[in-house]
Amino acid sequence: MSIGPWQIIIVAVLLLILFGGRGKISSVMGDVAKGIKSFKSNMKEDEEPAEKIEKTEQAKAESVVAGTAKDEATQS
């Protein structure tokens, strides 16, 4: 088994990608980090409205329960 031209081309392309320029790897990793931060911030934004909705629904339920208890007390 010998190394063929396609294997040499693939290795050369990989080497160019990894080492072919200043800071290629660090810039790629920086882009990945920015993407992760953006994803996390968007996930937090999605959770906040859900929490607000739950709180308002809970407040409505409590007011309904308090209102029915008040109505029962005035009728008795």
NUKOLPA-805766 format. One record per residue (C-alpha): residue number from 1; residue in one letter; x, y, z. Coordinates in steps of 0.02 Angstrom, whole numbers, always signed. Example, Ala and Ser with C-alpha at 12.3 -4.5 7.8 and 13.67 -1.06 7.14 Angstrom:
[pt 1 A [+615 -225 +390]]
[pt 2 S [+684 -53 +357]]
# end
This chain:
[pt 1 M [+0 +0 +0]]
[pt 2 S [+71 +164 -52]]
[pt 3 I [+12 +340 -30]]
[pt 4 G [-85 +395 -182]]
[pt 5 P [-110 +568 -255]]
[pt 6 W [-284 +586 -178]]
[pt 7 Q [-218 +554 -2]]
[pt 8 I [-82 +684 -28]]
[pt 9 I [-210 +810 -91]]
[pt 10 I [-324 +779 +58]]
[pt 11 V [-180 +797 +182]]
[pt 12 A [-121 +957 +94]]
[pt 13 V [-296 +1032 +102]]
[pt 14 L [-312 +990 +286]]
[pt 15 L [-142 +1067 +323]]
[pt 16 L [-191 +1225 +228]]
[pt 17 I [-352 +1238 +325]]
[pt 18 L [-267 +1213 +493]]
[pt 19 F [-108 +1313 +466]]
[pt 20 G [-140 +1416 +310]]
[pt 21 G [-143 +1590 +377]]
[pt 22 R [-132 +1690 +535]]
[pt 23 G [-255 +1640 +667]]
[pt 24 K [-368 +1531 +562]]
[pt 25 I [-401 +1411 +705]]
[pt 26 S [-423 +1549 +833]]
[pt 27 S [-544 +1643 +721]]
[pt 28 V [-646 +1486 +689]]
[pt 29 M [-652 +1449 +876]]
[pt 30 G [-701 +1630 +910]]
[pt 31 D [-845 +1613 +788]]
[pt 32 V [-900 +1452 +873]]
[pt 33 A [-895 +1538 +1042]]
[pt 34 K [-999 +1684 +977]]
[pt 35 G [-1126 +1562 +909]]
[pt 36 I [-1139 +1471 +1075]]
[pt 37 K [-1160 +1635 +1170]]
[pt 38 S [-1294 +1692 +1049]]
[pt 39 F [-1385 +1526 +1067]]
[pt 40 K [-1382 +1536 +1257]]
[pt 41 S [-1444 +1715 +1259]]
[pt 42 N [-1587 +1672 +1141]]
[pt 43 M [-1634 +1523 +1250]]
[pt 44 K [-1642 +1638 +1402]]
[pt 45 E [-1752 +1760 +1307]]
[pt 46 D [-1870 +1618 +1262]]
[pt 47 E [-1883 +1562 +1443]]
[pt 48 E [-1919 +1735 +1515]]
[pt 49 P [-2087 +1762 +1428]]
[pt 50 A [-2141 +1587 +1477]]
[pt 51 E [-2103 +1627 +1659]]
[pt 52 K [-2201 +1790 +1647]]
[pt 53 I [-2350 +1699 +1572]]
[pt 54 E [-2345 +1569 +1711]]
[pt 55 K [-2341 +1706 +1843]]
[pt 56 T [-2488 +1799 +1767]]
[pt 57 E [-2589 +1638 +1751]]
[pt 58 Q [-2549 +1596 +1931]]
[pt 59 A [-2601 +1770 +1988]]
[pt 60 K [-2764 +1756 +1891]]
[pt 61 A [-2799 +1587 +1969]]
[pt 62 E [-2765 +1655 +2143]]
[pt 63 S [-2879 +1804 +2113]]
[pt 64 V [-3018 +1690 +2052]]
[pt 65 V [-2999 +1580 +2205]]
[pt 66 A [-2996 +1732 +2319]]
[pt 67 G [-3148 +1805 +2228]]
[pt 68 T [-3251 +1646 +2248]]
[pt 69 A [-3203 +1633 +2430]]
[pt 70 K [-3257 +1815 +2457]]
[pt 71 D [-3423 +1782 +2367]]
[pt 72 E [-3457 +1629 +2476]]
[pt 73 A [-3419 +1728 +2634]]
[pt 74 T [-3539 +1869 +2586]]
[pt 75 Q [-3678 +1747 +2541]]
[pt 76 S [-3669 +1652 +2706]]
# end
